[in-house]
């Protein structure tokens, strides 16, 4: 774990225990003992599309002080894939090696900046999905604060990007029972994961597919298509679990500046900007 990240995990993760635990969520199917029936049938919305609403968490995706969190996809997004599935370009390989040589202390998430997409799905807290006819909102309880994404479902085309962002610009469509989120317009030099330090470029295109298989479980697949950073697109898949009778709670790394005063970190060498697209792949 990088030193900067480890410093604020201790401070910020504590409020997670203060969630509205055991407050019954309306509409949750129950077993005879009153617990949530996570194997019940997946709900539908009035228009017939799957209802994805709820508070969700990935495997080991919530920091709770246990060993589990360091096994999350936040640290290695490709942990379930064979090594040959993720092949970096020379630019990306050089960036990843530099980040690893510095024990990942340059991770912007360790300095209270957004974790980026898709890493935000696995970055230490649950997230809530809210659906409306024109936009689906994803609210994140991250270790650096409350962050939201807007996924527009009103038929608009992909955004023409003049100002790259941490979380990109997202549109959503339905492919059968799968909600497909298409995101582009990211900043250059992002972080796909932490322990591996895999980078992303301003050419990153992320496709997330959400499929609710029953009441308490949803399959999430993530495709990384970044021709400046990877020789071919690659896809990971995991299962999200519903968190019944719970909700998000405020969490900010407002003490991080004082913590970092006690950390002795040499300034990072500049990371080279990603190459022009025509030069990215050998």
C-alpha positions as CSV (number, residue, x, y, z in Angstrom):
1,X,0.0,0.0,0.0
2,X,1.4,3.4,-0.8
3,X,2.4,5.5,2.1
4,X,0.3,8.5,1.3
5,X,-2.8,6.3,0.8
6,X,-2.2,4.4,3.9
7,X,-2.0,7.6,5.9
8,X,-5.5,8.8,5.2
9,X,-7.2,5.4,5.2
10,X,-6.9,5.2,9.0
11,X,-8.4,8.7,9.4
12,X,-11.2,8.6,6.7
13,X,-12.4,5.0,7.0
14,X,-13.6,5.3,10.6
15,X,-17.0,7.0,9.8
16,X,-18.0,3.9,7.8
17,X,-19.1,2.3,11.0
18,X,-21.6,5.1,11.5
19,X,-23.8,4.2,8.6
20,X,-27.5,3.7,9.1
21,X,-27.1,0.1,9.9
22,X,-30.1,-2.1,10.5
23,X,-32.6,0.6,9.4
24,X,-35.0,-1.3,7.2
25,X,-34.9,-0.3,3.6
26,X,-38.5,-0.2,2.1
27,X,-39.2,-2.7,-0.7
28,X,-36.6,-5.2,0.4
29,X,-37.9,-8.8,0.2
30,X,-37.5,-10.6,3.5
31,X,-36.8,-14.1,4.8
32,X,-38.9,-15.4,7.7
33,X,-36.2,-14.2,10.1
34,X,-36.5,-10.7,8.8
35,X,-33.1,-10.6,6.9
36,X,-33.0,-9.5,3.3
37,X,-33.6,-12.2,0.7
38,X,-30.7,-11.4,-1.7
39,X,-31.7,-14.4,-3.9
40,X,-35.1,-13.0,-4.7
41,X,-36.1,-12.0,-8.2
42,X,-34.5,-8.9,-9.6
43,X,-36.9,-6.0,-9.7
44,X,-38.1,-4.1,-12.8
45,X,-38.9,-0.5,-13.3
46,X,-42.2,0.8,-14.7
47,X,-40.8,0.8,-18.3
48,X,-39.7,-2.8,-18.0
49,X,-36.0,-2.2,-17.7
50,X,-34.1,-3.7,-14.7
51,X,-34.1,-1.7,-11.5
52,X,-30.5,-1.2,-10.6
53,X,-31.2,1.1,-7.6
54,X,-29.6,0.4,-4.2
55,X,-26.4,0.6,-2.3
56,X,-23.7,-1.7,-3.8
57,X,-20.2,-2.9,-3.0
58,X,-17.6,-4.9,-4.8
59,X,-15.5,-7.8,-3.4
60,X,-13.4,-6.4,-0.6
61,X,-14.5,-3.0,-1.9
62,X,-15.1,-1.4,1.5
63,X,-12.2,-0.5,3.8
64,X,-12.9,-2.1,7.2
65,X,-9.4,-2.5,8.6
66,X,-9.1,-6.1,7.4
67,X,-6.8,-7.8,5.0
68,X,-9.6,-8.1,2.5
69,X,-9.4,-4.5,1.3
70,X,-5.8,-4.9,-0.1
71,X,-7.2,-7.8,-2.2
72,X,-9.7,-5.6,-3.9
73,X,-9.7,-4.6,-7.5
74,X,-8.7,-1.1,-6.4
75,X,-5.1,-2.4,-6.1
76,X,-5.1,-4.7,-9.2
77,X,-8.0,-4.4,-11.6
78,X,-6.7,-7.3,-13.7
79,X,-6.1,-9.7,-10.8
80,X,-8.4,-12.4,-12.3
81,X,-6.9,-12.2,-15.8
82,X,-3.9,-14.0,-17.3
83,X,-0.8,-11.8,-17.6
84,X,-1.0,-11.8,-21.4
85,X,-4.5,-10.3,-21.3
86,X,-3.1,-6.8,-20.3
87,X,-0.3,-5.7,-22.6
88,X,1.0,-2.2,-22.1
89,X,2.5,0.1,-24.7
90,X,6.1,1.3,-24.1
91,X,4.8,4.6,-22.7
92,X,2.4,2.9,-20.2
93,X,5.0,0.3,-19.2
94,X,7.5,3.1,-18.4
95,X,4.9,5.0,-16.3
96,X,3.9,1.9,-14.4
97,X,7.5,1.0,-13.6
98,X,8.2,4.5,-12.3
99,X,5.2,4.5,-10.1
100,X,6.1,1.1,-8.7
101,X,9.7,2.2,-8.1
102,X,8.4,5.0,-5.8
103,X,6.1,2.7,-3.9
104,X,3.1,4.4,-5.5
105,X,3.4,7.5,-3.3
106,X,2.5,9.7,-6.3
107,X,-1.0,8.3,-6.5
108,X,-3.3,11.3,-6.6
109,X,-5.9,9.5,-4.5
110,X,-3.5,9.6,-1.6
111,X,-3.7,13.4,-1.8
112,X,-7.5,13.7,-1.7
113,X,-8.0,13.8,-5.4
114,X,-10.6,11.6,-7.2
115,X,-9.6,8.0,-7.9
116,X,-10.8,8.1,-11.5
117,X,-12.9,5.6,-13.5
118,X,-13.2,2.6,-13.2
119,X,-11.1,2.6,-10.0
120,X,-13.8,4.6,-8.2
121,X,-16.0,1.5,-8.2
122,X,-13.6,-0.3,-6.0
123,X,-12.0,2.6,-4.0
124,X,-12.9,1.9,-0.4
125,X,-16.6,2.6,0.0
126,X,-20.0,1.6,-1.3
127,X,-21.9,3.4,-4.0
128,X,-25.6,4.1,-4.6
129,X,-27.4,4.0,-8.0
130,X,-30.4,6.3,-8.6
131,X,-32.3,6.0,-11.8
132,X,-34.5,8.6,-13.5
133,X,-35.8,8.6,-17.1
134,X,-33.1,10.9,-18.4
135,X,-30.1,10.3,-16.2
136,X,-28.8,7.6,-13.9
137,X,-26.7,9.0,-10.9
138,X,-24.0,7.0,-9.2
139,X,-23.2,8.4,-5.7
140,X,-19.9,7.3,-4.3
141,X,-18.8,7.2,-0.6
142,X,-15.0,7.3,-1.4
143,X,-12.2,7.7,1.1
144,X,-11.6,11.3,-0.1
145,X,-15.2,12.5,0.0
146,X,-18.6,12.2,-1.6
147,X,-18.4,12.0,-5.4
148,X,-21.1,11.6,-8.0
149,X,-21.3,10.6,-11.7
150,X,-24.0,11.4,-14.1
151,X,-24.8,8.8,-16.8
152,X,-27.1,10.5,-19.3
153,X,-29.8,8.2,-20.8
154,X,-31.7,10.9,-22.8
155,X,-30.3,9.8,-26.2
156,X,-27.5,12.4,-26.4
157,X,-24.4,11.5,-28.3
158,X,-21.0,11.0,-26.7
159,X,-19.6,14.4,-25.6
160,X,-17.2,16.4,-27.6
161,X,-14.4,16.9,-25.1
162,X,-12.8,20.3,-24.7
163,X,-12.0,19.9,-21.0
164,X,-10.8,16.5,-19.9
165,X,-12.0,15.4,-16.4
166,X,-11.2,13.0,-13.6
167,X,-14.4,10.9,-14.1
168,X,-15.1,11.5,-17.8
169,X,-18.4,12.1,-19.6
170,X,-20.8,9.2,-19.5
171,X,-23.9,8.1,-21.6
172,X,-26.0,5.0,-20.9
173,X,-28.0,2.7,-23.1
174,X,-29.7,-0.7,-22.5
175,X,-28.6,-3.9,-24.3
176,X,-31.2,-6.3,-23.3
177,X,-31.0,-6.5,-19.5
178,X,-27.5,-4.9,-19.4
179,X,-27.1,-1.2,-18.6
180,X,-24.1,-0.1,-20.7
181,X,-22.2,3.0,-19.6
182,X,-19.9,4.6,-22.1
183,X,-17.4,7.0,-20.7
184,X,-14.8,9.2,-22.5
185,X,-13.0,12.5,-22.0
186,X,-10.6,11.6,-19.2
187,X,-7.4,13.4,-18.1
188,X,-4.1,12.2,-19.3
189,X,-1.9,10.1,-16.9
190,X,-4.7,8.5,-14.8
191,X,-4.4,5.5,-12.5
192,X,-6.3,2.3,-13.5
193,X,-5.2,0.6,-10.3
194,X,-2.9,1.3,-7.3
195,X,-0.5,-1.6,-6.6
196,X,0.2,-2.1,-10.3
197,X,0.2,1.6,-11.1
198,X,-1.2,0.9,-14.6
199,X,-1.8,4.3,-16.3
200,X,-4.5,5.6,-18.6
201,X,-4.3,8.3,-21.2
202,X,-6.6,11.0,-22.6
203,X,-7.6,8.4,-25.2
204,X,-9.2,6.2,-22.5
205,X,-12.6,4.7,-23.3
206,X,-14.3,2.8,-20.5
207,X,-17.3,0.6,-21.0
208,X,-19.1,-0.6,-17.9
209,X,-21.9,-3.2,-18.2
210,X,-24.2,-3.7,-15.2
211,X,-26.6,-6.7,-15.1
212,X,-28.7,-7.4,-12.0
213,X,-29.0,-11.2,-11.8
214,X,-31.2,-11.3,-8.7
215,X,-32.2,-9.0,-5.9
216,X,-28.9,-8.9,-4.2
217,X,-26.3,-9.4,-6.9
218,X,-25.2,-7.6,-10.0
219,X,-22.5,-8.5,-12.5
220,X,-20.2,-5.7,-13.5
221,X,-17.9,-6.0,-16.4
222,X,-15.4,-3.3,-17.2
223,X,-13.7,-2.9,-20.6
224,X,-10.5,-0.7,-20.8
225,X,-9.9,0.5,-24.4
226,X,-7.0,2.9,-24.4
227,X,-4.8,2.7,-27.6
228,X,-2.2,4.9,-26.1
229,X,-1.7,2.7,-23.0
230,X,-2.6,-0.8,-24.0
231,X,-1.9,-2.9,-27.1
232,X,-5.5,-4.2,-27.1
233,X,-8.7,-3.7,-25.1
234,X,-9.2,-5.8,-22.1
235,X,-12.1,-6.7,-19.9
236,X,-12.5,-7.7,-16.2
237,X,-15.7,-8.9,-14.5
238,X,-16.9,-9.1,-10.9
239,X,-20.0,-9.4,-8.8
240,X,-21.4,-6.5,-6.8
241,X,-23.4,-7.3,-3.7
242,X,-26.4,-5.2,-2.5
243,X,-26.0,-3.7,1.0
244,X,-29.6,-3.8,2.4
245,X,-30.6,-1.7,5.4
246,X,-27.6,0.6,5.0
247,X,-26.9,3.9,3.3
248,X,-24.0,6.2,2.4
249,X,-22.5,8.6,5.0
250,X,-20.3,11.6,4.7
251,X,-16.5,11.0,4.7
252,X,-13.8,13.4,3.8
253,X,-10.0,13.4,4.2
254,X,-10.0,16.9,5.8
255,X,-7.1,15.9,8.1
256,X,-4.9,14.7,5.3
257,X,-2.9,18.0,5.0
258,X,-1.7,17.6,8.6
259,X,-0.9,13.9,8.1
260,X,1.2,14.7,5.1
261,X,3.3,17.2,7.0
262,X,4.9,14.2,8.8
263,X,5.5,12.3,5.5
264,X,8.9,12.7,3.9
265,X,8.2,12.2,0.2
266,X,10.7,13.3,-2.5
267,X,9.1,15.3,-5.3
268,X,7.9,13.0,-8.1
269,X,9.8,13.1,-11.4
270,X,7.5,14.4,-14.1
271,X,5.6,11.7,-16.0
272,X,5.7,12.1,-19.8
273,X,2.5,13.0,-21.5
274,X,1.0,10.2,-23.5
275,X,2.3,10.0,-27.1
276,X,0.2,11.0,-30.2
277,X,-2.2,8.2,-31.0
278,X,-0.4,7.3,-34.2
279,X,2.8,6.6,-32.3
280,X,1.3,4.9,-29.3
281,X,1.4,1.3,-30.5
282,X,4.6,-0.2,-32.0
